[in-house]
Structures are given as C-alpha cells and as structure tokens.
Amino acid sequence: MSVRILSTSPLVGNALQELGNTFPDLLIASFRSSDWDAALGSAEAIVVMLSEPVTESDIQAAPNLKAIGTYSVGVNHLPLSACDAKGIAIVNTPGVLTDSTADIAMALLLSVTRRMPEGEALVRSGAWRGWAPDQFLGISLAGKSCGILGSGPIGKAFARRVQAFGMDPMFWDREGCGGSVDYGSASAPRLALNDLLRRSHVLSLHCPLTDATRGLLDRNALLELPHGAVIINTARGGIIDETAAIELLESGHLGGAGLDVYANEPHLNPKWRSAPRTVLLPHLGSATVETRTAMSELLCDGIARAFRTFQ
C-alpha cells in the first residue's frame, strides 16, 4: 500500500478531497486501525483529530513523513520535539475558530448561571406547573468580575462578550508582565494568578495546555476563588484538577461549572455526570459549519505548502 496523505477522518467541506486530488493518493482510515498502521510507513502527511495522540514511535514508523496536520488549534497531542528534529511540519488551525469558541463559552456561562438545563428538563418532563417566585433562581452577571486565563484571540473575544453583559473582565497570561490587555472594545488589567482568582466571580479558561498550565488550577488555586464562583472551560481539561473541582462543587464552594473539554476525553471522569450545577458539552467549541469548513481549508492549505516546500 502506497499512500501520500493519510487522514483519520473526513473533514467538513471539500478541502481534504481537493488536497487528495492535487497530491494523490489519499486514504481515510480510522486512527490505529489496521489500514492506518499499514499506510503509515508510506504516508507523507497525516491528518489527525485533537483526541488522537501521535507518538514518537509513529514518527519513527513513518520515514517519508513531511507534515502532520491536526484539525485543532492545540498541538499538545503531537510529539513536537521529535517532529522538529526530523523537520516535519506541524499544521494546525489557529484564528478561524475564535468567535465560535467564545460563543460556546458564553453559552455555557449563561446556561450555568441561569440554570437553563434544569428549566428545560422540567418543561420536557411535563411536570411544570407554571411560574413561581423562587423557581430555578440563578445568578446575575452584571456587575460581577470575570477572570480570563489567557489573553489570546479567544480570551479577548470572550472578554468582549462578558463586557456586553455588564461584567468586568480581567486577565492572567503566562507572561505575567502586568499592565493591561486591549481586547478591542476596551482594556482590562492583567493580574497575577492568585490576585485574579480571589477577585473572579466567574473564571473562564482560554489558555493552551502546556507543561506550565497542566494542573494550574489545583485544589489550592480553586480554593482561592470566592465562594460560589463559576468556572467555564473551553480550553483543555488537563488545566484543572478535575477531582478537586468536583469535590468543591459538591461542597458548595464552587457555584457551578460549564465544561466543553475534559481530561482524557472522551473518557471523562464519571463523577462529572452527577456533579451538581454543571453543564457538560461534547467539545462543541468550533462546531459550526462555517468554522469547521474554514478549519479544513486552513489545514489542507498548510499541508499543500509543506509539500511544495519539500519539492
């Protein structure tokens, strides 16, 4: 079997098929399937999803490999050092999913604080008996402080959204250089992590998963949040100590959590399913037709450029 482009899945839109027509041959085979294993040795480019970790052993088994494309912004599932040593291009999809991910983060925040899943479940159950003064009382956003971990494009886009709801955004980023962050419609302070946590009625994660951010929000960090604070995570699951977060939800220290990502997804901690005051989504951050199509085009254009570089 001789394959030039090996993808674990079809992509939204026509870009992958067009890439296969330009640089034949294209094979779509499930990750770690026998067909995928058999084709790896001849593949010049592989395309994987964010939940499909490529290893250094895979790199060794693919002597013709020129590029790895990942249908995501994050690259923490790829062996970056091994690729760099062999001159293998890494192609990802930054930029095009900024608004769709910020939208999902805002949707999670509203769903948690206004208890939308509980209300919808009551209506669907047929047990709703009408309006009541104390029915599903939620939390207002206006006047509250929103801590944002990460001052990249998605973090800034989320800041614009929460500002529109009357919240006061503030940032932490890995550089820790102080000052302020211009997020387009205004600017907000950049704070040290502990200072930001102590002031955050809402904490939203928009930073990559790296050695520096893995486990950043451990139990001690989560306890710095005000009683009743809400956490939103559309970044990566490994940034939060999930066991500690679940226990603090159960104890009432955390007022709620809205999650689109999890450690070891899709094999999430089963305790999330019964954790109180949570809204759980299946990694929908970039899931619009427009965004996923743009991601496909960006990814395939990057692979085509990598091929031309090696010609």
PyMOL commands that set and color helices and strands:
alter all, ss='L'
color gray80, all
select helices_A, chain A and resi 15-22+34-40+56-60+80-86+98-113+116-125+153-164+193-199+219-224+237-239+242-251+270-274+289-310
alter helices_A, ss='H'
color red, helices_A
select strands_A, chain A and resi 5-7+26-28+45-48+67-70+89-91+145-149+168-172+180-182+187-189+202-205+229-233+254-259+278-280
alter strands_A, ss='S'
color yellow, strands_A
deselect
rebuild
show_as cartoon
